[in-house]
């Protein structure tokens, strides 16, 4: 994008909201909402291998079950982001949280029926749309120079997937398969009340007018929206794909038990969560482009290493944890860029479209990995495809996004 275009799309300077009482509280409440809803969104993944064995599913059917919530949570971010521009997070966080409770309660009771679980998983995807509520809310509370770090801190909420991987299998084994779903449903019910009581719109913010469809169409015409979509599809999409499919991969490729695979996946998620604000902080200090180039290049190299099926200890573990850190940092860098270049009254709509791209980037790989393994009995092809895509993203970033502002 040229500097002339950037002048049209860059948001105007906002008051130094970081010093306004309430900024930190709103960041904390939004992060908690992201975490709780992502905890719900990721519940099926750790249980996937056990469900496959119990119901006699194919690898492809298991992959579809864990990928459906990802798809819905991704596409749902588009309307939810636009609605957040219109109504604000105080309204949208409780609505998204409450709407996720029904699918959780349904999943607690239909675990012997694969079709019913797929349908319930479809609506469970609503929890994944919470991301598109929090980013515009946090962005509006902080000035451009601090948005990268603030949005990166908000991104720690994706650690809800780590909580899911740490606790879901243990809770199901100890107290029954309904327990994880019932606990998270209760957490979301409490959060919906707390969010409505504590969240506030930032000082001076004007809620967008007009229809969500019109605002989405407007941001779809911005070149930078699609550039950001591409980068986030690789960065966050890679994280989502591993967080939902890694338990199955570790069990199949390395013969781990379900709880061991879930705990190792949780370690992957925790490292990505920690790296996300670091990526945002580095993007505040430098330009996001070099951060993204290094992250994507590193992912490409480590995916090649893992494609050769190294021993899990130590090389396989190093490869996966390295990819976790790099994908987390890349996700933070992309949304540091969103906070800097998206129009101030359309951050929610841009976030929705870009967030959808990230989620869709996580929807396809589990299906591809499951299909490839079912045909070839090897994950090497899928990992080499990941390497190719990450390398292409690195080259694209270096060529098209370098400079003081992205170039279209």
N, C-alpha and C positions, 0 to 999 in steps of 0.2 A: 504494500500500500504506500502510495506516495505521501510526502509530508503534507501536500495540499489536501489529500483525502483524509489524512489523520486529523487535520484541523477541523474537519466536519464531523468526525466520529468520536474524537476524544471527549470525555465528559468534562464539564467545567469544574473548576476547583471548588471543593466543598469546604465548609468550615472545619476547623481542626477538631473534628468530632471525637478524636481519640481522647481529648481532654475534657469532654462534656460528661458530666455524671450520667451514668447509665450505659455508656458504650461497652465497658467491660462486662456488665451484667447481661446485656443483650447478646454479646458474643458468647458468653458462657451458656445461656439458655438455648441459643440457636445450636451450639455445638452439641449440647445434651440431646436436643431433638433429633439432630442428624444421627447421632450414635444410637439412640433408641430405635429409630425407624430402620436404620441399616442392620441392627441386630435382628429385627424381625425379618427383613428382606433376605438375610443370609441363612435362615434356619434350615432350609431344605438341604443345602449343600452338604453339611457334615453327616446328615442322615441318609444321603443318597446311596452310598454303597450298601448299607444295611437294608434299605428299601428294595434295592435291586435284587439282593439275595432272597429276601422274604417273599417278593412277588414274582421272582423268576424273570426279571426284565432283561432285555438286551442292553449292550453298552449305549446304543443310540437312544433307546427309550429312557435310560437313566439320565443321559445328557440333556434330553428334551425337558425332563422334569425339573432339573436344576437351572435350566436356561430360561424357562418361561417367565419367572418373576423378573429376571434381568431385562428381558425384552419389554415387558409392560412398564417396569420402573424407568426404563430409558425413554420410550416414546411418550410416556405420561409426563415427563419433565417439560415437554414443549407447552402444553396448555397450563400446567401448574406454574411454570415460570412466568407466563404472561398474566395469569390471574394474580400472582404475587405482586407484580407491578401495579395492578389495579387495586387490590384489597389489603396488601401488606401481610407481613409474617404473623402478626398477632391473630389474624383470622385463619390463615392458611395452614400454619403448623398444627393447631388443634384439629382442623378438618382432616388433614392427611393422616395424622396419628389415629384419630377415631375411626377413619375408614379402613385402616389396616387391622383393627381389632377383629372384625368379622371373619376375614380369611384365616386369621390365627386360630380362632375358636373352631372354625370348620375343619382345619387341618388336624386339630387335636382329636377329632372323632372319625375321620374318614381314611385312616392310614392303611386300610386293607383294600382300598379301591384305587387303582392307578388313574382311571379317568377322573374320579372325583378330586384326587390330589392335584392333577394338572389344572383343573378348573379353579380350585382354591388357590393354587400357586399363581395363576393368572392374576387374581385380585390381590394376592400378597404383594405383587409388584408395585402397588400403590405406595408402599413404604419407601421404595427407591426414589420416589419423586421428591422426597424431603430435601434433597440436595438443591433443587431449583428454588426452594423457598428460602433457604439459609443464605446462599451466596449474595443475592441482591440486598437482603437485609443487612448483612455484615458489611458489604461494600458501601452502603449508604451511610453507615456510622463512622467510617474511617476515610481520611484524606488519601489521595492517590499514592503519595509516597509511602504509606503504611498499609495499603490494601493487600499487597502480596503476602506479608506476614500474617495479617488478620485473617485473610481467607485461608491461608495455610493452616492456621490454628483451628479454624472452623473445620477444615478438612480432616482433622484428627478424629472427627466423628465417624469416619469410615472404619475406625477401630471397632465399631459395632460388629463387623464381620469377624474380628478376632475374638470378641466375647462369645460369639456364636460358636466358633470353632473350639474354644477352650471349654465351654460348658455344655453344649447341646448333647453330645453323646454321653457324657458323664451323668447328666440329669436324667436322660432317657433310660440309661441302664439302671440307675439307682432308684428312680421313683416312677418309672413308667413312661411310655412314649408320648403321652399327652402333656407331661409336665413342662417341657421347654416352651411350648406354644402358650400354655396358660399363664406362665410367669411373664412372658414378654407382653401378652395382652394386658395384664395388670399394670405393667410398667408404662405402657402407652396410654392407658386410661388416666393414670396419675399425671403423666407429662402433659396431656392435652389440657388439663385444668391449670397446671402450673404455668404453661406457656401463655394461656389467655390472661392469667393474672399478672404476669411479670413483663412480657414483651411490650415494647413501645416503638412507635415509628420515630426515626431519628429527627432531630430538630431541623426544620427548614425543608423537609422532604415533601414533595408534592406527589400524591399518588397519581398514576397515569390514568387518563381518561380514554374512552373508546373501547372497542371490542378487543378481546384477546386475539382473535383471528387476524384483525388488521395489524396489530402490533407484531405478531409473528411474521406476517407477510413482509412488513417493513424491514425487520432485521434479517430476513432471508435474502433481501436484496443487497445486503452489505457484504462486500468481498471478504472482509476480515472474519465474518461469522463462519464462513466455510473453511477458511484457513485454520481457524481455531478448532473447528469440528474434526478436521483431519488429524491434527496433533493430539487432541484429547482422545480420539478413538484409539490411537496407538498407546498413549500413556495410561490413561485410566482404564481403557478397555482391556489392556494387558493385565492390569491389576485385578479387575473384576473376573476375568477369565480364570486366572490362577486361583483366586480366592474361592470360586465355586467348584472348580474341577480338580484342584490339586489333591484333595483327599482321595478321589478315585484314581488319579494318576499314581500316587504313592502306593496305594494298595495293589494296583495292577502291576506296576513296573518294579516295585521293590518288595512286595509281599508284606507290607506293614499291617498291623491290626488297626481297626477303625479308630480307636481312641488315639493311638500313636500318630496316625496320619492326620487326624484333626488337630492335634497339638502342634505338629510341625507346620501345618497350614496356618495356625494361629500365629506362630513365630514369624512366618512370611508376612502376614498382614500387619503385625505390630511394627515390624521394621519399615514397611511402606508407609504406615501412619506417621511414624516418627520423622521419616524423610520428607513428607509432604510440606510441613512448614519450613523446613530447611530449603527446599526448592523455591518456596515463595520468598524467603528472606534473601537468598542469593539473587533472585530476580529483582528485588527492590534495590540491591546494591549494584547490580550490573544489569545488562539487558537480558530478558528471558531467553533470547535465541541461543547464545552460547551454552546456557544451562541445558537447554533441550537437545542441542547437538551432542553434547557429551553423554547425556543420559541415554538417548536413543542408540548411539554408537556402542555404548557399553552393553545395553540389552542385546543388540545384535550379536556381539561377540560371545556373551554368556549363553545365549540360546544355541549357538553352534556347539559350544562345549557340551551342553546337556543333550543335544541331539545324538551324540555318540554313546549315550548311556553309561556315563561314568559311575563308579561306586558311590553310593549315597554319602558315605563318610570317607574323606572330607569333601571331595571335589563336587559331588552333586549338591550337597548342602551349601557350599560356597557359591555355586552358580545360581541356585534359587534365591538365596538371601541377597546376593548382589543384584539380581534382577528386581527383587522387591524394593530395595533402596532406590534404584534408578527409576523404576516406574512411579514410585511415590513422589520423588523429587520432580519428575517430569509433570505429574498431575498438578503439583503446586505451582510450577512455573507457568503452565498454560493458563491457569485462572488468575495468576498475577497479571498476565497479559490481558485477560478479560476485564479486570478491574481498571486497567489503565486506558483501554481503547474503546470500550463499549459506551454508547451514549448513556448518560446518567439515568434517563427515564426509561431505558430499555434494557437495563442490566439483567432484569429477571427474564425477559424474553430471549436475550442472547444466551443467558445461562441455560435456559430450557433447551434450546436447540443444540448448543454445544454439549450439554450434559447428556442429551439423548444420543448424540454421536458416540460419546464415551461409553454409555451403557450398551449400545449396539455393538461397539467394538468388543465388548465382553460377552455378547450373546453368541456370536458366530464361532469363536474358537473352540468352546466346549463341544459344540455340535461337530465341528470339523475333526477335532481330536478323537471323539468317540467313533465317528464314521471311519476315519483312517485306521484306528486301532482294530475296529471290527473287520476291516478288509485285509490289512497288512500285518496285524499283530505287532505293530511297532509304532512308537510315538515320534520317531526320527523325522518323518516328513512334516508333521505338524510343527515341530520345533524349528525346522529349517524355514518353513513359511513365516514363522514369527520373526526369525532373524532377517529375512528379506524385507518384511514390512518395516521393521524398526530401522534398518539401514536406509530404506527409501525415505522414511520420515526425517532422519538425520540430514540427508542430502537436501531434501526440500526445505528444511528449516534454514540450513546454511545459505541456500541460494535465494529464497524468497522472503525470509523473515529477518534477515540481518539488518543492522542499522539502528538508528534511534527509535524508529517505529516500524512495524511490519509493512512490507510492500505488497500491494495487490497486483 
